[in-house]
């Protein structure tokens, strides 16, 4: 099973400034209706993403999210391969559950188990 990249994210020191920058640079459609996390609409063949304000003590970052069928198994496998879990499995209502890891070079990567269709 291929593990698709399904979402990207920018964690910003100043999310409002970065949203203006990317909106003006690329014409991105940014939905600011969700407090603290603003969705960027997919365009053309691309995938959507999000821009969020990082909390104090968290450095800015850019990451992507990869779908997995078993979040816990992939977190354990990442750790065996030299990665580190930095955000444990966390539910997102009506979407699924995500977690975040550091790879062996300390890049932040998100893992996403999508909610089963009902």
N, C-alpha and C positions, 0 to 999 in steps of 0.2 A: 504494500500500500504506500503510495506516495504521500508525503506530508507537505501540504500546500502552505505557502505563505498567504495568510488571510487578512492581515491587518498590520499597519505600522503605527508608530507612536513617537511623538517628540515630547519629552519632558523638559520644560523650559524654566529658566530662572525668572523670566518675565513673559508669561504666556500671551498677554494682550499685545505686546510689541511684536512677538514672533507671528502671531495670527495676522496682524496688519502686514508684516513683511511678506509672508507667503501668499496672502490674498492679493496684494498688489503685484508681486513678482509673477505668480502663476495663474491668477484669477481663480484660486480655489474657492469653492462654496463651503463655508464653515458654519455649522449649526451650533450656536452658542446657547441652546435651550436647556442643556443639561449642566447644572452647576459643577464647576471644577474640571469638567472634561468636555471638550468641544470636538465634535465629529467633523471630519473632512470627507466630503462626498467623493465616491469613486468617479473617475472621469475616463471615458473611452474604454480601453481594455485594462486600465489600471485598477488597483484595489483602493478602498478607502482607508482612512486612518484617523488619528486623533492628536490633539495638542492639549497638554495639561500643564498646570502649574506644579512644579515640584515642591514638596514640603521642605521645610527647613532641614538642612543637613544632608539632603539628597542632591547630588550634583546633576546638572542637566545631562540628558542622554537622547539618543535616537536608537530605536529598536524596531524589530518586527516580530510578529507572532506566527507560529507554525502550528497547524492542527495536529493533534495526536488522539489516538483512540483510548489510551490509558494514561492519564496524567501522572498518577503515582509511579507507575512503572517507568515512565520516561524521566521523571525526576530522579529516581534511584539510579537509572542507567547513566544519566548525566553526571551524577556524583561519582559513580564508578569510573567514568572516563575522565575525571579531573575537574568537572564543573562544580558549582555550588548553588543550592537553592537560596534565593534572596527574598522571594515572595512566595509563601506557601499557597496551596490551592485556595482560590478565592472565587466565590460565585458572583456572576453578573446576571441579574434578573432577566429572564427571557432570552438569554444569549448562550450561557454555558458557564464553564469554570476555567480560570486562567491561573498560571503560576509564572514566575520569572526566575531565570538562572543567570549565573555568570559562567561564560565558557572559560576554558583554561587560560585565555589571555584577558579575561575580565570584561568581555563584551556582554552587554545585557541582551538576553534573548527571551522572548515570551513564548509560552506554550499554551495552547487553547484546546480544550475539549468542548466541542459544540454541544448544546442542549439537543437531546433527541426530539425529533418532531412528534407532536402528539396528535 
